[in-house]
Amino acid sequence: MMKKQVILYILARAVQVIVTALACNITAMLFMDAAYQERGYIAVGGEWIVIAGLTVTVWYLMGLLLREWYKGTLAMLRLREEHNDGR
């Protein structure tokens, strides 16, 4: 059971990192494109504050979501083991 817990925890953290990175990159590209279209040149401006805030929010919310997924999956594995032991 311990191996499964470690694997599930690593999987949950990997999903959290990947989703957060994708959200950050996609948002950065959209904001940078919008700033370029508006100004006509690429410049570092206030759009990075929004991107940083969004990244922190996505990281936190994915952590909450994956914590619930992790608990539910562990409970399902425990029930399965109890069911198999009862046979």
Rosetta constraint file for C-alpha pairs under 8 A:
AtomPair CA 1 CA 5 HARMONIC 6.39 0.50
AtomPair CA 2 CA 6 HARMONIC 6.33 0.50
AtomPair CA 3 CA 7 HARMONIC 6.17 0.50
AtomPair CA 4 CA 8 HARMONIC 6.01 0.50
AtomPair CA 5 CA 9 HARMONIC 6.07 0.50
AtomPair CA 5 CA 74 HARMONIC 7.18 0.50
AtomPair CA 6 CA 10 HARMONIC 6.16 0.50
AtomPair CA 7 CA 11 HARMONIC 6.06 0.50
AtomPair CA 8 CA 12 HARMONIC 6.05 0.50
AtomPair CA 8 CA 70 HARMONIC 6.77 0.50
AtomPair CA 9 CA 13 HARMONIC 6.27 0.50
AtomPair CA 9 CA 70 HARMONIC 7.09 0.50
AtomPair CA 10 CA 14 HARMONIC 6.07 0.50
AtomPair CA 11 CA 15 HARMONIC 6.19 0.50
AtomPair CA 12 CA 16 HARMONIC 6.22 0.50
AtomPair CA 12 CA 66 HARMONIC 5.93 0.50
AtomPair CA 12 CA 67 HARMONIC 7.91 0.50
AtomPair CA 12 CA 70 HARMONIC 7.18 0.50
AtomPair CA 13 CA 17 HARMONIC 6.18 0.50
AtomPair CA 14 CA 18 HARMONIC 6.14 0.50
AtomPair CA 15 CA 19 HARMONIC 6.02 0.50
AtomPair CA 16 CA 20 HARMONIC 6.07 0.50
AtomPair CA 16 CA 59 HARMONIC 6.68 0.50
AtomPair CA 16 CA 62 HARMONIC 5.76 0.50
AtomPair CA 16 CA 63 HARMONIC 6.64 0.50
AtomPair CA 16 CA 66 HARMONIC 7.55 0.50
AtomPair CA 17 CA 21 HARMONIC 6.06 0.50
AtomPair CA 17 CA 59 HARMONIC 7.58 0.50
AtomPair CA 18 CA 22 HARMONIC 6.14 0.50
AtomPair CA 19 CA 23 HARMONIC 6.11 0.50
AtomPair CA 19 CA 58 HARMONIC 7.99 0.50
AtomPair CA 19 CA 62 HARMONIC 7.96 0.50
AtomPair CA 20 CA 24 HARMONIC 6.12 0.50
AtomPair CA 20 CA 55 HARMONIC 6.22 0.50
AtomPair CA 20 CA 58 HARMONIC 5.86 0.50
AtomPair CA 20 CA 59 HARMONIC 5.67 0.50
AtomPair CA 20 CA 62 HARMONIC 7.91 0.50
AtomPair CA 21 CA 25 HARMONIC 6.10 0.50
AtomPair CA 21 CA 55 HARMONIC 7.81 0.50
AtomPair CA 22 CA 26 HARMONIC 5.97 0.50
AtomPair CA 23 CA 27 HARMONIC 6.01 0.50
AtomPair CA 23 CA 55 HARMONIC 6.96 0.50
AtomPair CA 23 CA 58 HARMONIC 7.51 0.50
AtomPair CA 24 CA 28 HARMONIC 5.99 0.50
AtomPair CA 24 CA 51 HARMONIC 6.36 0.50
AtomPair CA 24 CA 52 HARMONIC 7.75 0.50
AtomPair CA 24 CA 54 HARMONIC 7.22 0.50
AtomPair CA 24 CA 55 HARMONIC 5.55 0.50
AtomPair CA 25 CA 29 HARMONIC 6.13 0.50
AtomPair CA 26 CA 30 HARMONIC 6.25 0.50
AtomPair CA 27 CA 31 HARMONIC 6.10 0.50
AtomPair CA 27 CA 51 HARMONIC 6.41 0.50
AtomPair CA 28 CA 32 HARMONIC 5.90 0.50
AtomPair CA 28 CA 48 HARMONIC 7.53 0.50
AtomPair CA 28 CA 51 HARMONIC 6.23 0.50
AtomPair CA 29 CA 33 HARMONIC 5.99 0.50
AtomPair CA 30 CA 34 HARMONIC 6.14 0.50
AtomPair CA 31 CA 35 HARMONIC 6.05 0.50
AtomPair CA 31 CA 47 HARMONIC 6.31 0.50
AtomPair CA 32 CA 36 HARMONIC 6.07 0.50
AtomPair CA 32 CA 42 HARMONIC 7.13 0.50
AtomPair CA 32 CA 47 HARMONIC 7.56 0.50
AtomPair CA 33 CA 37 HARMONIC 6.10 0.50
AtomPair CA 34 CA 38 HARMONIC 6.13 0.50
AtomPair CA 35 CA 39 HARMONIC 5.95 0.50
AtomPair CA 35 CA 40 HARMONIC 7.70 0.50
AtomPair CA 35 CA 41 HARMONIC 7.78 0.50
AtomPair CA 35 CA 42 HARMONIC 7.08 0.50
AtomPair CA 35 CA 43 HARMONIC 7.73 0.50
AtomPair CA 36 CA 40 HARMONIC 4.91 0.50
AtomPair CA 36 CA 41 HARMONIC 5.05 0.50
AtomPair CA 36 CA 42 HARMONIC 5.30 0.50
AtomPair CA 36 CA 43 HARMONIC 7.68 0.50
AtomPair CA 37 CA 41 HARMONIC 7.74 0.50
AtomPair CA 44 CA 48 HARMONIC 7.42 0.50
AtomPair CA 46 CA 50 HARMONIC 7.39 0.50
AtomPair CA 47 CA 51 HARMONIC 6.49 0.50
AtomPair CA 48 CA 52 HARMONIC 6.07 0.50
AtomPair CA 49 CA 53 HARMONIC 6.20 0.50
AtomPair CA 50 CA 54 HARMONIC 6.08 0.50
AtomPair CA 51 CA 55 HARMONIC 6.10 0.50
AtomPair CA 52 CA 56 HARMONIC 6.33 0.50
AtomPair CA 53 CA 57 HARMONIC 6.21 0.50
AtomPair CA 54 CA 58 HARMONIC 6.06 0.50
AtomPair CA 55 CA 59 HARMONIC 6.12 0.50
AtomPair CA 56 CA 60 HARMONIC 6.19 0.50
AtomPair CA 57 CA 61 HARMONIC 6.12 0.50
AtomPair CA 58 CA 62 HARMONIC 5.87 0.50
AtomPair CA 59 CA 63 HARMONIC 6.16 0.50
AtomPair CA 60 CA 64 HARMONIC 6.47 0.50
AtomPair CA 61 CA 65 HARMONIC 6.19 0.50
AtomPair CA 62 CA 66 HARMONIC 5.88 0.50
AtomPair CA 63 CA 67 HARMONIC 5.97 0.50
AtomPair CA 64 CA 68 HARMONIC 6.55 0.50
AtomPair CA 65 CA 69 HARMONIC 6.38 0.50
AtomPair CA 66 CA 70 HARMONIC 5.91 0.50
AtomPair CA 67 CA 71 HARMONIC 6.24 0.50
AtomPair CA 68 CA 72 HARMONIC 6.13 0.50
AtomPair CA 69 CA 73 HARMONIC 6.04 0.50
AtomPair CA 70 CA 74 HARMONIC 6.16 0.50
AtomPair CA 71 CA 75 HARMONIC 6.17 0.50
AtomPair CA 72 CA 76 HARMONIC 6.17 0.50
AtomPair CA 73 CA 77 HARMONIC 6.21 0.50
AtomPair CA 74 CA 78 HARMONIC 6.19 0.50
AtomPair CA 75 CA 79 HARMONIC 6.23 0.50
AtomPair CA 76 CA 80 HARMONIC 6.18 0.50
AtomPair CA 77 CA 81 HARMONIC 6.21 0.50
AtomPair CA 78 CA 82 HARMONIC 6.18 0.50
AtomPair CA 79 CA 83 HARMONIC 6.05 0.50
AtomPair CA 80 CA 84 HARMONIC 6.15 0.50
AtomPair CA 81 CA 85 HARMONIC 6.03 0.50
AtomPair CA 82 CA 86 HARMONIC 6.18 0.50
AtomPair CA 83 CA 87 HARMONIC 6.89 0.50
